[in-house]
Amino acid sequence: MNPRLRPIHIVPMVHQGQPALMLRDPLRLTDHVMVVPQQLGPVLAMLDGTRNLDELRASLMVRAGMRATNGELQQIVDQLDRALLLHSQRFLDACDTALTEYHRAPYREPSSAGSSYPSDPADLAVMLDEYLDDITDVTPFAGRGLVSPHIDFERGGQVYAEIWQKMAEAARKAEIAVVFGTDHNGGQGMLTLTRQNYATPYGILPTATGVVDAMADAIGPELAFEEELHHIGEHSIELAAVWLHHVRDRQPIELVPILTGSFHHFINTPFEPSTDPTISAALQALERTLDGRKALIVAAGDLAHVGPAFGDEVPVDFAGRARLAADDNALMATICAGDAEAFYRKLEAEHDRRNVCGLAPVYLTLRLLGDTSGECAGYDRCPADQNGASWVSICGVALK
């Protein structure tokens, strides 16, 4: 067997006074967290499925000057496997079990309730109303779509309140809502559907299975549901759904929850999302099934992620934050112009160096809306570390 590490979260830390790495499953198949000494970093880097234990031991010696026996390496591999951090049969069996339980449940549990926001509906209403009460002089916007953050409410509450208060009347009049949400663990260009209902602390938002089925038929069921497991723990759609449910005075609405994978493969190749057959087929199916219905289209995506917390070598100082705001304003101008291709090409031109995780949701929302324009309703830069060296920028945009 050639052991292969899954895509996981690796966080540097100090454990018992020594540099260490915390390894965590981003799909939340297990609550187990594994902590390993930092010097085992080269071992993790070489667990790419191309080496057996003999080859791994030799590579570690040549490339990292690290001596290890096959027994020691096997022990590490076994620990990783028990923690479901390897792409192995144990991991695949856990995926099957989790997906079966997800399908059997009457609805998708709100995974962030009780941590990112209150699970009690009364407490949640108080929290969101406090954010809304701080917003004054908001003119209702008779729009068909919006860009909403998906950062936690504690940091992004004001921007959430600005955009959702502006779009509250449109949300109440809508018959169905399509939410494109960033899949932080999604494959390249993946559009991931689910037939499962979404729930908030206020109740159930039933999934429009007819729309989902039409999209699945258009792009192929295998592709449409290949990463459905990601819906269980991904927060992007959930946080938008909570605000949608709240501004509708807790009245349910049919939902089309769509997780969107990374567009980096477009940025790094000659291919473009505008000519991708899967994206075009999915959007055409959506247009057909939504025709004649009052639909609200939501992009649940943040803007830039910059600084050491996101892999940048240089901290973001005062001048860096000013440049960030200027770049964001230029990007938001393309959204307000309703120009999906200009939005994409601006990020393509800078090779998405600012890690805009809302790229796919915003692009798809603009494509689906077609002839549209909008206006900004909130912008902020939120700290992403304790040193003020890393930042996440967010915005709200109302779209006609």
N, C-alpha and C positions, 0 to 999 in steps of 0.2 A: 504493500500500500504506500502511495505517495501522499502524505498528509498535506491538506490544503486549508489554510486559515480562511474563514468567511470574512466578508466585510463587517468589521466590528468597530466599536468605539474604544479607542486607546487614549487614555488620559494620563499624562505625567503627574506624579505625586510624590510625596515623602511618606514612607511607611516605616515605622519604628526607627526613625532617624536616618533612613537610607533612601536614596533615589529609587523610585519604583514606577511601574506602569500598571494602571488599573484597566482591566479588560472587561468590557460589558457587551451583552447582546443587545443590539439596537431594536430587534424585533420583539424583545421582552418575552421570549419563549421560556425564560427562566429568570428568577430574581437573583440567581447566583452571580456574584462579582468575583473575578479572579485577579489577584494582585501578584505580580512577578517582579523580581529584581530588574532594574533598568539594564543591566548587562546582558539580559536575555533578549534584548531588542533585535540583534542580528538573527537569532533563531526564528523569531516571529516573521521577520522580513523574508526569510528564505523558505517559509512554509507556503509555497505557491503551487504545490501539486506537481512539480517537475522533478522532485528528488525523493528517493527512498532514504532510509536512515543512514545507510553507508555513504550515499552521495551527499546527504546533508552534513554528516560529520566531516567529510573531506572539504566541503565548501566553506564550512565555518573555520576550519584551520587555515585555509588559503586566504580567504577574504577578510576574516576578522581576527585571525590569530587566536581563535578560541578552541580549547581542547575539551572534548566531551565524548563520553562513551555512548555506544548505542543504547545501553541500558538507561543512562541518564536522559538521553533524548526521547526514548520511549516513554519514560515517566512523564516528561513534559507534554508529549503528544496525548497521552491518556488523560491527563488533567484537563487539557484543552477540550478534549472530546466529551468528557463528563460534563463540562460547563457549556456544551453545545456551541462551542466557538469554532469547530472545524466543520467543513463541508463533508459530512460523513453520513452513514446510514442512521446513526443515532439522531443526528440533526434532522434528516428527512422524515424519520418517524415522528419526531416531535412536531414538525410542521404539519404533517397529516392529522395528528391528534388535535392540534390547536385549531386548524381549519374546520375540522368536523364539529368541534364544540362551538365555533363561531357561527356556523351554518345552523346548528340546532337551536341556538338562542333566539328569542323573539325579536331581538334588536341588538345592535352594536352598543356595548356599554360605553359611556363617556370616559375615556381613559385618563383624562386630565382632571376630572371632577374630584374635589377633595384635596388636590395638590395645587393646581394652577388657579382654580377658582372654587367657590363653595359648591358642595354637592347638594345642599339643601336649597330648594327652589326659592324659598323666602329670603334666605341670606344672599343668594345669587342676585335676586332682584334688587335688593338694597345696594349691593356692590355696583351693579351696572347703572342703576339710577343715579348713584352718586357721581359717576363719571359723566352721565348725561346732564345732570344739573349744573355742572361746571361749564357747559357749552351754551353760549347765548348768541342771539342774532343769526341763527341758521335758517336759511331759506330752503324750503323743501325743493327737491330736485325730481322732476318727472322723468326719471331715467329708466334705462333697461338693464344697466349693469353697473358694477363698481369694482374697485380694487380695495381690498381690506387687508390689514396686516394679519400675520399669524404668530406674532411674538406673544409672550405671556401678557396677561392683562395688567399686571403690576407695572410693567414698563411702557406698554403701549396703550393703556386705557384711554388716554385723551384722544389719540388719533382714531381708535375704534369708535369712540363716542361721536366724534365729529362726522365721520363718514356715515355711520349707521343712523344718526339723527337726521342727516341730510337726506338719506335714502329711505327713511322709515315709512313714509306714505307709499312710495313705490313698492316697498317690501310687503306692505299690508294688502295692496291691490293685486299682487302677483298670484298666479295660480300654480306655478311650479318654479323651482329654483335649481339652477345648475351651478355647482361649485367645483371649480378647478382648484385643487390644493396641491402644493408642493409635496412630493414624496421624497423625503430626505434620504431614504434608503433605496429609491427606485432605480431600475435599470435605465440605460440610455434610451431616451425617447419613448419610454413606456407610458401608455395610457391604461390605467388599471381601474377596472369597474368592480362593482359589487351589487348583488341583489338584496343584500341585507339592509334592513332599516337602520337609520341612525337615531340615537336618542340623546336628548339633553336632560338636565334636571327638571325641565318643564314638561317632559313627555316625549312621545315618539314622533319623528318626522319620517313618514313612510317613503321608501325609495320607489321611484317611478320605474317599475320593472319593465314596462313596455318600452320605455325609452332606452333603458339599459340593454334590453334584448336586441333592439334595432341596431344599436352601436356594436354589440358583440357580433351580430350577424355580418356587419359591414367590415369589421377588421379581423374577424375570426375569434371564436370563443376561447381557444387555447391562449392566444396572445392577450385577449381582454382580461382574463382572470388569472394569468400566470403568477402575478404577484399580489393576488387578492389578500393574502395574509397581512400585507402591509397596512391595510385599513384598520386592523385591530388596534395598533398602538400609535399610528400617525395622528398628530394633533392639528394639522393645518385646516382640514375641513371642519373638524369638530369645533374649533374656536370661532370660526365664521358662523357655523350653525347655531351656536349659543346666542350670538348677537341677533341673528336673523329671527330666531324664535322669540327673543325678548322684545324686539321692536314690533313684532306682530302681535303683541299683547298675549303671548303664549299660545296663539292659535297655530295649529300644525299646517304644514304645506308639503306638497310632494317635493322630493329631493332627488337630484341626479348627482351623486358624489363621484367625482373623477380624480384620482391621484395621478399626478404628472411627474414622470422621471426627468432626469437631467437632459439639457440640450447641448452639453459640452461637446458631444461628438459632432454636432453640426458646426460649432465654432472652430473646431480643430481639423475639419475636413472641407473639401469643396462642396459638400452637400448642404442643403438648406431646408429648414422646416417647411417653406412655402411649396416645395416640390416633393415632400415626403408623402407617399401614397397612403400610408396608414393614418396620418394626421388628417389628410384631405377626406378620406373615406369616413372617419369618425365624425368630423365636423359636418359633412354633408348629411349623414344619418341624423345627427342632432337637429339640423335645420329642418329636415323633413318632419320629424316627429314633434317638433315644437311649433310648427306652423299653425297659426290660428289661436295659439294659447298665449296668455300674458306671462311671459317668462322673465325671470330675473337671473342675470348671469353674473357670477361672483368669481373674481380672481383672489384667492387667499394666498398672498405671497408678500414677503418682505423684500426690501431693496438690498443694499450693500452689506457685506460682512467683511470688515477690514481690521487689521491689527494682528499682533502675535497670537491671539486666541484662535485665529483662522489661518495660521500658517505664514503670515507676513513676518519678515525679519525686522521691519522698522515699526516702532510704536506710532500711533496716530496722535500727533501733537495738535496744538491750536490751529496752525496753518493747514495741517492735514484734514482737520474737521471742516475747515472753510472750503478746501478743495472738494471734499466729499459732498458738501451741500451744493456746490456749484454743479458738479457732475450729476447729482441727483435731480436738480432742477431741470437740467437739459434733458435728462431721461424722462422725467415726468411730462415735459412739454410734448414729447412724441406720443405719450399715452393720451394726453388731453387732445391731441390732434387726431386721435383715433387711428394712428398709422402703425399697424402691426409690424410691417416690414422695416420702417424707420426705427422702431423700438428695438427690433432684433439686430439691425445692422449697427446701431450705436454700440451695443454690447459686443458684437462680433469684432468691431474695429478695435476695441480695447482688450480683446481676448478675454472678456469677462474677468478682468483682473480684480474687480471689486466683489466677486462672488455674489451676484444678484440671484438669490434663490427663487425669486418670483418671476424669473425669465419665462419659464414655460406657462404657468397659469395666466400671466398677463397677456402674453402673445396669443394664446388660444382664445382668451376672452375677446380680445380685439378682433381676431379672425372671425369668430362666431357672430359678433355684433355687426360686422361689416361696416356700413356707412354710419359712423358714429363720431362723436366728439365729447369732450367733458371738461370738468373743472376740478381743481384740487380741493380737497377737504381734509387738511391736516398733513403735517410732516413733522418728523422728529428723528433725532439721533440718540440711540439708547446705548448706555455703557454695557460692555460684554465681558469685562473683567474688573477686578478690584482696584487696578492701578490706573484706570482711565486711559488705557493704551489701545483698547480694542472697542469697536463700535458696530452696532447694527442700525441701519437707517430704515425707516418705514414711512409709508404714506397712505392717504386715502384719496381716491379719485372717483367722482361720480360721472357716469357715462350715459349719454342719451341713447 
